[in-house]
Amino acid sequence: MISIDVGYFNGKVSPYECVVVKANESHLFTANSEARFVVADIDQLPDNIAASQIKVFAISTPLVKYLSFIESQLENKINNQLEQTMSDMFCLLLAEQTLLPKLDNRINKAIAFITNNIASPLTITCLAQTAYLSETQFKKLFKQQTSMTVMNYVTKVRMEKAQALLTHTDYPMQIVGEMVGYNELSAFSRKFSQYFGLSPTKFKK
């Protein structure tokens, strides 16, 4: 666990969260001896982060995985060209982040569960249990924290993943649907059409 004091923020930072320290901004932090973290010294912050007043935000699963890749490469050997390329990619991924205020850890757990189990049936009941909240408390807190209902958020994650799979893979439509939680092709096609305004078949062309 890491505790940091920067700007208006003074508190603990959870795993998979990013802290923004802008140029010439004083900051203090303490960390447990076993804590592991990445410090990225960037000449110019992506516009979305530079323009935001948010100091701490959760990073996406793709960026978490990319940081693991960076760690393995840096532990292997020194390669200046590769390190510059990795830094450039890191900045591009940062620019894709949705910056939300620091979330309640219970909601973070539910969001991580959604991301890691997107192909499985996801119900309010199972997600509330993941967050150790009643269904009513969970739905209310989730909406307060993310400005979205639980199921709207689930649909957003599913549709964005489906869009990426249709764009970057050759998986059959049925398989894509199953990978994002729809066992029936008709149900997947209907939801995709509602979300994007065109069917997955037309999108794929």
PyMOL commands that set and color helices and strands:
alter all, ss='L'
color gray80, all
select helices_A, chain A and resi 47-50+61-74+80-95+105-116+124-130+135-146+150-168+173-179+185-196+200-204
alter helices_A, ss='H'
color red, helices_A
select strands_A, chain A and resi 2-6+9-13+17-19+27-31+56-58
alter strands_A, ss='S'
color yellow, strands_A
deselect
rebuild
show_as cartoon
